[in-house]
Amino acid sequence: MDALIATFLLLGTMLGAVAQLPVHVSLIGGAVIGAWLTTFLVREHLTGR
């Protein structure tokens, strides 16, 4: 999961709109997305899916 987040952040930095933003904004955005995905993973794991 962390590798996937890092890959998308790197891809976005090199190719997308993230390249136009300051690095700290990109890192904060990546952290927010990572936290959201982690929360989703924990909730799905606890519901037994």
C-alpha positions as a Python dict, from the first residue, in 0.01 Angstrom:
ca = {
    (1, 'M'): (0, 0, 0),
    (2, 'D'): (278, 244, 91),
    (3, 'A'): (462, 158, -230),
    (4, 'L'): (147, 230, -428),
    (5, 'I'): (105, 569, -261),
    (6, 'A'): (469, 656, -321),
    (7, 'T'): (442, 549, -684),
    (8, 'F'): (138, 766, -750),
    (9, 'L'): (295, 1061, -570),
    (10, 'L'): (612, 1025, -776),
    (11, 'L'): (414, 984, -1098),
    (12, 'G'): (205, 1289, -1018),
    (13, 'T'): (515, 1489, -934),
    (14, 'M'): (680, 1402, -1263),
    (15, 'L'): (381, 1417, -1497),
    (16, 'G'): (80, 1589, -1345),
    (17, 'A'): (-43, 1902, -1179),
    (18, 'V'): (155, 1820, -866),
    (19, 'A'): (464, 1936, -1055),
    (20, 'Q'): (325, 2289, -1045),
    (21, 'L'): (282, 2288, -667),
    (22, 'P'): (548, 2340, -401),
    (23, 'V'): (702, 2020, -266),
    (24, 'H'): (558, 2061, 85),
    (25, 'V'): (205, 2091, -57),
    (26, 'S'): (258, 1772, -259),
    (27, 'L'): (386, 1588, 48),
    (28, 'I'): (92, 1704, 258),
    (29, 'G'): (-148, 1591, -15),
    (30, 'G'): (26, 1253, -32),
    (31, 'A'): (4, 1218, 345),
    (32, 'V'): (-368, 1300, 341),
    (33, 'I'): (-433, 1044, 68),
    (34, 'G'): (-223, 787, 254),
    (35, 'A'): (-417, 848, 576),
    (36, 'W'): (-747, 814, 388),
    (37, 'L'): (-637, 486, 227),
    (38, 'T'): (-510, 354, 560),
    (39, 'T'): (-840, 441, 728),
    (40, 'F'): (-1029, 267, 448),
    (41, 'L'): (-804, -40, 479),
    (42, 'V'): (-857, -62, 856),
    (43, 'R'): (-1233, -19, 826),
    (44, 'E'): (-1256, -289, 559),
    (45, 'H'): (-1038, -523, 763),
    (46, 'L'): (-1250, -476, 1075),
    (47, 'T'): (-1578, -538, 892),
    (48, 'G'): (-1444, -876, 773),
    (49, 'R'): (-1466, -830, 399),
}
